[in-house]
Amino acid sequence: MNQFHSIGEILAAVKRRGWLILAIVLIGTVLSLNYALTQTKIFEATAVVQIEDARVSGTQASAIAQVNDTTRRLQLIEQRLMSRDNLMKLMDEHALFGDAMLSDGERLYRMRKAARIESISNPQPMFSAVQQAPSGLMITVQLADPEKAATVANDLMTDVIEQSRDRSEVKARETLAFYQAEEARVDREISRLEDEIAAYKLAHAEQLPAGVAALRTELATLRDSALALEQDIIGLQADSSRKRAEDVTRQLSLLQDQKALVTERAAQTEALINGAPTVERELTRMEREMDRLKDQYSVITRGKAEAEMGQALQDQQAGGRFEVLETALVPENPMSSSARKIAGVGAVGSLILALLAALVVEMMHPAIRTEAQMERLLGIQPVVTIPVVATKADRSIGGVKTLGKVLGLTALLAGLVAWLGKTSGLSVLVGDLLPRRVVAGE
């Protein structure tokens, strides 16, 4: 860098390497123009769907539940729209990515890359714990054909609205049918359990809490009776000498039979009393089961009422629904950069590259060319500076060299343009520049 200490030295170096700079700039510009012409123009079409809130809100559903339901519904709709079968149907219908060299997987990849579905949410208020529900959907399609881009975006928007409506109707019907079936099932369970409780109470009426007290009283009475009969038997046996043997035997047999009956009844009563806790536990279990079924029936009844309200709202179209906010219009300008901009950037880049290349060449071939450079580098002040005097032969040779460089550079550019014209985007530009032969009709 010691040879560049003034603007004049820099301009002189640029002049010396002018052919190199010109060649790089021209080649870079041609390549940039070719790249710009080979770029496919991409057009973007956007359709917007608005999600309207329900005109009549459910009383039981919380705000968080409503947000989650809307978000989940949007996810399901997006999954269905971007499914393999739906995208294949859409591509076949609009003849998209129909290159025979593309496999179905590549076509699906390009289609999923070309179509996007994004939810639109309102800004969440500060210090709000409740997440904001999506207020709309933005459907964006990017294709090389502007009309197809708008058509596909509108078709996707129509599918979103139809699937949302169908899903809402199906969900309302399925929810109502579920609660109706559960209500019938729990009602049958309650009726069955009521019959079981009634039959169990009838079969164990004496062992119920209300009958256990009577059994205890009866047991005490039976025990007193058995004790009195025992005393009568002992007294009769003691007075047997005063009565006839036949009368004593008959009375003893009668008393003993009565005592056996009383003892048997007392044993039965005691067994009933001992089994009362088991009966009470079983009855308590069945009553708890009845309470559980009644609570479940109450929950199902409330759910059924909400499902009936949802069905009514859906029938009257008073629930949340999707509406068209903006239809996709045919885009007039491509979203990608214009060919003129790309070519201009390429030309500027080529110029910078050419200047850097000239700088590198100058640094690789250092030489003392001026009086100032000799004094600065060697510390020697030249006595005299003799300019180069070109003779007529030298000028002729220089002209031939210049002409050779011009012709060589022209041939190089012509060959490059011709090759690119056959293999890439310059064919359009070359075709426009070449003269056309007009054939007159007979």
C-alpha positions as CSV (number, residue, x, y, z in Angstrom):
1,M,0.0,0.0,0.0
2,N,3.1,2.3,0.0
3,Q,2.5,3.2,-3.7
4,F,-1.0,4.8,-2.9
5,H,-0.5,8.1,-1.1
6,S,-2.6,10.4,-3.2
7,I,-5.7,10.5,-5.4
8,G,-3.5,10.9,-8.4
9,E,-1.7,7.6,-7.8
10,I,-5.0,5.8,-7.2
11,L,-6.4,7.2,-10.5
12,A,-3.2,6.2,-12.3
13,A,-3.5,2.6,-11.0
14,V,-7.1,2.5,-12.1
15,K,-6.1,3.7,-15.5
16,R,-3.3,1.1,-15.8
17,R,-5.7,-1.7,-14.8
18,G,-8.6,-0.3,-16.8
19,W,-9.0,-3.3,-19.1
20,L,-9.1,-5.7,-16.1
21,I,-11.7,-3.6,-14.4
22,L,-13.7,-3.2,-17.5
23,A,-13.6,-7.0,-18.2
24,I,-14.7,-7.9,-14.6
25,V,-17.5,-5.3,-14.6
26,L,-18.9,-6.4,-18.0
27,I,-18.8,-10.1,-17.1
28,G,-20.3,-9.5,-13.7
29,T,-23.0,-7.4,-15.1
30,V,-23.9,-10.0,-17.7
31,L,-24.0,-12.7,-15.1
32,S,-26.1,-10.5,-12.8
33,L,-28.5,-9.8,-15.6
34,N,-28.7,-13.5,-16.4
35,Y,-29.4,-14.3,-12.8
36,A,-32.1,-11.6,-12.6
37,L,-33.9,-13.0,-15.7
38,T,-33.8,-16.6,-14.5
39,Q,-35.5,-15.7,-11.2
40,T,-39.1,-16.8,-11.2
41,K,-41.5,-14.0,-10.2
42,I,-43.5,-14.9,-7.1
43,F,-46.9,-13.3,-6.5
44,E,-48.6,-13.3,-3.1
45,A,-52.3,-13.3,-2.5
46,T,-53.9,-13.0,0.9
47,A,-57.4,-13.7,2.2
48,V,-58.6,-12.8,5.7
49,V,-61.3,-14.6,7.7
50,Q,-62.9,-12.9,10.6
51,I,-63.9,-14.9,13.7
52,E,-67.0,-13.4,15.2
53,D,-67.9,-13.9,18.8
54,A,-71.1,-15.6,19.8
55,R,-74.0,-13.2,20.0
56,V,-75.3,-15.1,23.0
57,S,-72.6,-16.4,25.4
58,G,-72.9,-19.6,27.4
59,T,-73.4,-19.0,31.1
60,Q,-71.3,-21.9,32.3
61,A,-68.3,-21.7,30.0
62,S,-65.4,-19.6,31.3
63,A,-63.4,-17.2,29.2
64,I,-60.4,-19.5,29.3
65,A,-62.5,-22.4,28.1
66,Q,-63.8,-20.3,25.2
67,V,-60.3,-19.3,24.2
68,N,-59.0,-22.8,24.4
69,D,-62.0,-24.1,22.3
70,T,-61.4,-21.5,19.6
71,T,-57.7,-22.2,19.5
72,R,-58.2,-25.9,19.3
73,R,-60.8,-25.5,16.6
74,L,-58.4,-23.4,14.5
75,Q,-55.7,-26.0,14.9
76,L,-58.0,-28.8,13.7
77,I,-59.1,-26.8,10.7
78,E,-55.5,-26.0,9.8
79,Q,-54.5,-29.6,10.1
80,R,-57.3,-30.7,7.8
81,L,-56.6,-28.1,5.2
82,M,-52.9,-28.9,5.1
83,S,-53.5,-32.6,5.1
84,R,-52.0,-34.7,2.2
85,D,-55.4,-35.6,0.6
86,N,-56.7,-32.0,0.7
87,L,-53.5,-30.5,-0.8
88,M,-53.3,-33.2,-3.5
89,K,-56.9,-32.5,-4.5
90,L,-56.2,-28.7,-4.5
91,M,-53.1,-29.1,-6.7
92,D,-54.9,-31.4,-9.2
93,E,-57.8,-29.0,-9.4
94,H,-55.7,-26.0,-10.2
95,A,-52.8,-27.8,-12.0
96,L,-50.2,-26.7,-9.5
97,F,-46.6,-28.1,-9.6
98,G,-47.5,-30.5,-12.3
99,D,-44.0,-31.2,-13.4
100,A,-43.7,-34.9,-14.3
101,M,-40.3,-35.0,-12.7
102,L,-41.6,-34.1,-9.3
103,S,-42.7,-36.8,-6.9
104,D,-45.8,-36.5,-4.7
105,G,-43.7,-35.7,-1.7
106,E,-41.9,-32.9,-3.5
107,R,-45.2,-31.5,-4.7
108,L,-46.6,-31.6,-1.2
109,Y,-43.5,-29.9,0.2
110,R,-43.8,-27.0,-2.4
111,M,-47.5,-26.6,-1.8
112,R,-47.1,-26.5,2.0
113,K,-44.3,-23.9,1.5
114,A,-46.5,-21.9,-0.8
115,A,-49.6,-21.8,1.4
116,R,-49.7,-20.4,5.0
117,I,-52.5,-20.1,7.5
118,E,-51.8,-17.8,10.4
119,S,-54.1,-16.8,13.3
120,I,-54.7,-13.1,14.1
121,S,-54.9,-12.2,17.7
122,N,-55.8,-8.9,19.4
123,P,-53.0,-7.3,21.5
124,Q,-53.2,-8.7,25.0
125,P,-54.0,-6.1,27.7
126,M,-51.4,-5.4,30.2
127,F,-51.7,-7.3,33.5
128,S,-54.3,-9.6,32.0
129,A,-54.1,-13.3,32.9
130,V,-56.6,-14.4,30.3
131,Q,-55.2,-15.2,26.9
132,Q,-56.9,-13.4,24.0
133,A,-58.8,-15.6,21.6
134,P,-57.9,-15.4,17.9
135,S,-59.9,-12.8,16.1
136,G,-59.2,-14.0,12.6
137,L,-57.2,-16.0,10.1
138,M,-54.8,-14.9,7.4
139,I,-54.5,-17.2,4.4
140,T,-51.4,-16.4,2.3
141,V,-50.5,-18.2,-1.0
142,Q,-47.4,-17.5,-3.0
143,L,-47.3,-18.8,-6.6
144,A,-45.8,-17.9,-9.9
145,D,-49.2,-17.3,-11.5
146,P,-51.0,-14.4,-9.8
147,E,-54.5,-15.5,-10.8
148,K,-53.9,-19.0,-9.4
149,A,-52.5,-17.5,-6.2
150,A,-55.7,-15.5,-5.7
151,T,-57.9,-18.5,-6.6
152,V,-56.2,-20.9,-4.3
153,A,-56.3,-18.4,-1.4
154,N,-60.0,-17.9,-1.9
155,D,-60.6,-21.6,-2.1
156,L,-58.8,-22.2,1.1
157,M,-60.8,-19.4,2.7
158,T,-64.0,-21.1,1.6
159,D,-62.8,-24.4,3.0
160,V,-62.0,-22.8,6.3
161,I,-65.5,-21.3,6.6
162,E,-67.3,-24.5,5.5
163,Q,-65.2,-26.7,7.8
164,S,-65.8,-24.4,10.7
165,R,-69.5,-24.4,10.1
166,D,-69.7,-28.1,9.7
167,R,-67.5,-28.8,12.7
168,S,-69.6,-26.5,14.9
169,E,-72.8,-28.3,13.8
170,V,-71.3,-31.7,14.3
171,K,-69.9,-30.8,17.6
172,A,-73.2,-29.4,18.9
173,R,-75.1,-32.6,17.7
174,E,-72.5,-35.0,19.1
175,T,-72.5,-33.1,22.5
176,L,-76.2,-33.1,22.8
177,A,-76.4,-36.8,21.8
178,F,-73.7,-37.7,24.4
179,Y,-75.6,-36.0,27.2
180,Q,-78.9,-37.5,26.2
181,A,-77.3,-41.0,26.2
182,E,-75.6,-40.4,29.5
183,E,-78.9,-39.1,31.0
184,A,-80.7,-42.2,29.9
185,R,-78.0,-44.5,31.2
186,V,-77.7,-42.8,34.6
187,D,-81.5,-42.8,34.9
188,R,-81.6,-46.5,34.3
189,E,-78.9,-47.0,36.9
190,I,-80.9,-45.0,39.5
191,S,-84.1,-46.9,38.8
192,R,-82.2,-50.2,39.2
193,L,-80.5,-49.2,42.4
194,E,-83.8,-47.9,43.8
195,D,-85.4,-51.3,43.2
196,E,-82.4,-53.0,44.8
197,I,-82.6,-50.7,47.9
198,A,-86.3,-51.3,48.2
199,A,-85.9,-55.1,47.9
200,Y,-83.0,-55.1,50.4
201,K,-85.0,-53.1,53.0
202,L,-88.0,-55.4,52.6
203,A,-85.8,-58.5,53.0
204,H,-84.0,-57.1,56.1
205,A,-86.7,-54.9,57.6
206,E,-86.1,-56.3,61.1
207,Q,-82.3,-55.5,60.9
208,L,-82.7,-51.9,59.9
209,P,-81.8,-49.3,62.5
210,A,-85.5,-48.7,63.2
211,G,-86.1,-52.4,63.9
212,V,-83.0,-53.3,65.9
213,A,-84.5,-51.6,69.0
214,A,-87.6,-53.7,68.8
215,L,-85.4,-56.8,68.4
216,R,-83.4,-55.9,71.5
217,T,-86.7,-55.4,73.5
218,E,-88.0,-58.7,72.2
219,L,-84.7,-60.5,73.1
220,A,-84.9,-59.1,76.7
221,T,-88.5,-60.3,76.9
222,L,-87.7,-63.8,75.6
223,R,-84.8,-64.1,78.0
224,D,-87.2,-63.2,80.9
225,S,-89.7,-65.7,79.7
226,A,-87.0,-68.4,79.5
227,L,-85.9,-67.6,83.0
228,A,-89.5,-67.8,84.3
229,L,-90.1,-71.1,82.6
230,E,-86.8,-72.4,84.1
231,Q,-88.1,-71.4,87.6
232,D,-91.5,-73.1,87.0
233,I,-89.7,-76.3,86.0
234,I,-87.5,-76.2,89.1
235,G,-90.5,-75.5,91.3
236,L,-92.6,-78.3,89.7
237,Q,-89.7,-80.7,90.2
238,A,-89.5,-79.7,93.9
239,D,-93.3,-80.3,94.5
240,S,-93.4,-83.6,92.5
241,S,-94.0,-85.6,95.7
242,R,-97.3,-83.8,96.4
243,K,-98.7,-84.5,92.9
244,R,-99.4,-87.5,90.8
245,A,-96.5,-88.6,88.7
246,E,-98.5,-88.5,85.5
247,D,-99.5,-84.8,86.1
248,V,-96.0,-83.8,86.9
249,T,-94.6,-85.5,83.8
250,R,-97.1,-83.9,81.6
251,Q,-96.5,-80.4,83.1
252,L,-92.8,-80.8,82.9
253,S,-93.0,-81.8,79.2
254,L,-95.2,-78.8,78.5
255,L,-92.8,-76.3,80.3
256,Q,-89.8,-77.8,78.6
257,D,-91.4,-77.4,75.1
258,Q,-92.2,-73.8,75.9
259,K,-88.7,-73.2,77.1
260,A,-87.2,-74.7,73.9
261,L,-89.4,-72.5,71.7
262,V,-88.5,-69.4,73.7
263,T,-84.7,-70.3,73.6
264,E,-84.9,-70.9,69.8
265,R,-86.6,-67.6,69.2
266,A,-84.1,-65.8,71.4
267,A,-81.2,-67.3,69.4
268,Q,-82.8,-66.2,66.1
269,T,-83.4,-62.7,67.5
270,E,-79.8,-62.5,68.7
271,A,-78.5,-63.6,65.3
272,L,-80.6,-60.9,63.7
273,I,-79.2,-58.3,66.0
274,N,-75.6,-59.5,65.4
275,G,-76.1,-59.2,61.6
276,A,-77.6,-55.7,61.8
277,P,-74.2,-53.9,61.3
278,T,-73.5,-55.9,58.1
279,V,-77.0,-54.9,56.8
280,E,-76.4,-51.3,57.8
281,R,-73.1,-51.2,56.0
282,E,-74.5,-52.7,52.8
283,L,-77.5,-50.2,53.0
284,T,-75.1,-47.3,53.5
285,R,-73.0,-48.4,50.5
286,M,-76.1,-48.5,48.3
287,E,-77.2,-45.1,49.5
288,R,-73.8,-43.7,48.8
289,E,-74.0,-45.1,45.3
290,M,-77.4,-43.5,44.9
291,D,-76.0,-40.1,46.0
292,R,-73.2,-40.5,43.5
293,L,-75.6,-41.3,40.7
294,K,-77.8,-38.4,41.7
295,D,-74.9,-36.0,41.6
296,Q,-73.8,-37.4,38.3
297,Y,-77.4,-37.0,37.0
298,S,-77.4,-33.4,38.1
299,V,-74.1,-32.7,36.3
300,I,-75.4,-34.4,33.2
301,T,-78.6,-32.5,33.3
302,R,-76.8,-29.2,33.5
303,G,-74.5,-30.3,30.6
304,K,-77.5,-31.4,28.6
305,A,-79.1,-28.0,29.1
306,E,-76.0,-26.2,27.9
307,A,-75.8,-28.6,24.9
308,E,-79.4,-27.9,24.0
309,M,-78.6,-24.1,24.3
310,G,-75.6,-24.6,22.0
311,Q,-77.7,-26.6,19.5
312,A,-80.3,-23.8,19.5
313,L,-77.6,-21.1,19.0
314,Q,-76.1,-23.1,16.2
315,D,-79.5,-23.6,14.5
316,Q,-80.1,-19.8,14.8
317,Q,-76.5,-19.0,13.8
318,A,-76.1,-17.0,17.0
319,G,-72.8,-18.7,18.0
320,G,-69.3,-17.9,17.1
321,R,-68.8,-18.1,13.3
322,F,-66.3,-17.4,10.6
323,E,-67.0,-14.7,8.1
324,V,-65.2,-13.4,5.0
325,L,-63.3,-10.1,5.9
326,E,-61.1,-9.8,2.8
327,T,-61.1,-11.8,-0.4
328,A,-57.8,-12.4,-2.1
329,L,-57.3,-10.1,-5.1
330,V,-55.1,-10.9,-8.1
331,P,-51.7,-9.3,-7.2
332,E,-50.4,-6.8,-9.7
333,N,-46.7,-6.8,-8.7
334,P,-44.5,-9.7,-7.7
335,M,-43.2,-9.8,-4.1
336,S,-39.7,-10.8,-5.2
337,S,-37.1,-8.2,-6.2
338,S,-37.3,-6.8,-9.7
339,A,-34.8,-7.8,-12.4
340,R,-33.6,-4.2,-12.8
341,K,-32.8,-4.0,-9.1
342,I,-30.9,-7.4,-9.1
343,A,-29.0,-6.4,-12.2
344,G,-28.1,-3.0,-10.7
345,V,-26.9,-4.6,-7.4
346,G,-24.8,-7.1,-9.4
347,A,-23.2,-4.3,-11.5
348,V,-22.2,-2.4,-8.4
349,G,-20.9,-5.6,-6.8
350,S,-18.9,-6.3,-10.0
351,L,-17.4,-2.8,-9.9
352,I,-16.3,-3.2,-6.3
353,L,-14.9,-6.7,-7.1
354,A,-13.0,-5.2,-10.1
355,L,-11.5,-2.5,-8.0
356,L,-10.4,-5.0,-5.4
357,A,-8.9,-7.2,-8.1
358,A,-7.0,-4.2,-9.6
359,L,-5.7,-3.4,-6.1
360,V,-4.5,-6.9,-5.6
361,V,-2.7,-6.9,-9.0
362,E,-1.0,-3.6,-8.2
363,M,0.2,-5.0,-4.8
364,M,1.5,-8.1,-6.5
365,H,3.5,-6.1,-9.0
366,P,5.0,-3.1,-7.1
367,A,7.0,-0.6,-9.1
368,I,8.3,2.9,-8.7
369,R,6.6,5.0,-11.3
370,T,6.7,8.6,-10.0
371,E,9.3,11.0,-8.6
372,A,7.3,11.2,-5.3
373,Q,7.4,7.4,-4.9
374,M,11.2,7.2,-5.4
375,E,11.8,9.9,-2.9
376,R,9.4,8.4,-0.4
377,L,10.5,4.8,-0.8
378,L,14.3,5.2,-1.4
379,G,15.0,8.5,0.1
380,I,16.6,9.7,-3.2
381,Q,15.6,12.8,-5.0
382,P,15.8,12.3,-8.8
383,V,17.8,14.9,-10.7
384,V,15.7,14.8,-13.8
385,T,12.6,12.9,-15.0
386,I,12.7,11.7,-18.6
387,P,9.2,11.0,-20.0
388,V,8.5,8.1,-22.3
389,V,8.5,9.2,-25.9
390,A,6.4,7.0,-28.1
391,T,7.5,6.6,-31.7
392,K,5.2,6.0,-34.6
393,A,5.9,2.3,-34.5
394,D,5.2,2.2,-30.8
395,R,1.9,4.0,-31.3
396,S,1.0,1.5,-34.0
397,I,1.9,-1.4,-31.9
398,G,-0.1,0.1,-29.0
399,G,-3.1,0.6,-31.3
400,V,-2.9,-3.0,-32.4
401,K,-2.8,-4.2,-28.8
402,T,-5.7,-2.0,-27.8
403,L,-7.7,-3.3,-30.8
404,G,-6.8,-6.9,-29.8
405,K,-8.0,-6.3,-26.3
406,V,-11.2,-4.8,-27.5
407,L,-11.8,-7.7,-29.9
408,G,-10.9,-10.3,-27.3
409,L,-13.2,-8.7,-24.7
410,T,-16.0,-8.4,-27.3
411,A,-15.6,-12.1,-28.3
412,L,-15.6,-13.2,-24.7
413,L,-18.7,-11.3,-23.9
414,A,-20.4,-12.4,-27.1
415,G,-19.6,-16.0,-26.3
416,L,-20.8,-15.7,-22.8
417,V,-24.0,-14.0,-23.9
418,A,-24.6,-16.6,-26.5
419,W,-24.0,-19.5,-24.1
420,L,-26.2,-18.0,-21.4
421,G,-28.8,-17.2,-24.1
422,K,-29.2,-20.9,-24.9
423,T,-29.1,-22.2,-21.4
424,S,-30.7,-19.6,-19.1
425,G,-32.8,-16.5,-18.9
426,L,-30.9,-14.4,-21.4
427,S,-32.6,-16.3,-24.2
428,V,-35.6,-13.9,-23.8
429,L,-33.4,-10.8,-24.0
430,V,-31.4,-12.1,-26.9
431,G,-34.5,-13.1,-28.7
432,D,-35.9,-9.6,-28.3
433,L,-32.6,-8.0,-29.6
434,L,-32.1,-10.3,-32.6
435,P,-33.8,-9.2,-35.9
436,R,-36.8,-11.2,-36.9
437,R,-37.4,-12.3,-40.5
438,V,-40.9,-11.5,-41.8
439,V,-42.3,-14.0,-44.2
440,A,-45.0,-12.5,-46.4
441,G,-48.0,-14.6,-47.0
442,E,-48.9,-15.8,-50.4
